[in-house]
Amino acid sequence: MTWYDFPRYYDIAFQSETRREADFIEAACRKYCPFRVRTLFEPACGTGRLVAELAGRGYRMTGLDLSEPSLAYLRRRLARRKVRAQLVRADMADFRLPHPVDAAYNTFDSFRHLLREDAARQHLECVAASLRSGGIYVLGFHLLPPDAAEACIERWTERRGRTQVTVTLRVLATDRRRRIETLRVSLLVRQGKQETRLCDEFPLRMYTAGQFRRLLARVPALELCDVYDFWYEIDNPLRLGNELSDTVFILRKR
């Protein structure tokens, strides 16, 4: 089992980012799309915290994911909030939407689950095919600066009601030749006096700024407009270089 099989805990872990990310997605659509954005699409939507948030703001939403537990959780969430979204169970590197959307987004590292260069390229091509001309893709993931320390630990705690979730992310191994990093995710869940511990390990693909530029060059349907970091300051675009790690790309369909 993976931590994606426990969608409520996963959802709690990232809940504090939801409003900031949704605000940035809206701001990016206003800034970079030459039309009013009404339809949004999230590949690898997971538990759908952003799908539900943006549906509540009046957008027509489509969410796609391979995890049935996550999609089932999202269906219940949408029903509770009395909002709608079209949900699709499919691979993020092999899908086709019935109608083009105005904009798409994927804000937190799901892109790096695509371990092969061809799969990453196919994902970008599928997203491009799903966008109307002039539509944007807000894509966020961690770049690897050339001088980055290979050992990395990150820990945080979130709470919802009586449930407290502490997440520890630890990089176990880094293979720069194969461009694969192995990540361990540990969850400590406290509900009153009850404790649950979960642990999951999985590989992620690594990118430097130059490697992502070369990948993007293989997808001529998309152009790079601007780059931001995870502070989501829409009035402060950054230069794409080796100093960036937490990176948000604004890609636009030509």
KAHUMO-V568238 format. One record per residue. NEAR is the number of other ideal C-beta (glycine too) atoms within 8 Angstrom. Layout:
NEAR
NEAR
//
This chain:
4
6
10
10
8
11
15
9
13
13
12
12
11
11
10
5
9
11
7
8
12
12
9
13
15
11
9
13
12
8
7
10
13
3
6
5
13
6
12
15
15
15
14
12
14
14
12
17
11
14
14
14
11
13
15
8
8
4
10
7
14
14
15
14
14
8
10
7
10
15
13
9
13
18
9
8
11
14
7
6
9
4
8
6
13
7
13
10
8
8
6
15
10
7
12
6
10
3
5
7
14
13
17
15
12
13
11
9
9
11
11
11
11
11
8
7
6
6
10
13
11
10
13
14
10
14
13
12
8
12
15
8
6
9
15
16
18
16
11
12
11
8
11
10
10
6
4
8
4
6
5
9
8
7
8
7
8
12
8
7
4
5
12
10
14
11
12
12
11
10
13
7
6
9
8
6
4
5
9
11
12
12
12
12
12
10
16
10
13
9
8
5
3
6
7
8
8
10
8
9
8
9
8
12
13
12
12
11
12
6
10
11
10
8
13
11
7
7
11
6
8
14
6
11
8
8
12
15
11
7
6
11
7
9
3
7
5
9
4
9
6
8
4
13
9
8
14
14
11
14
14
12
13
7
//
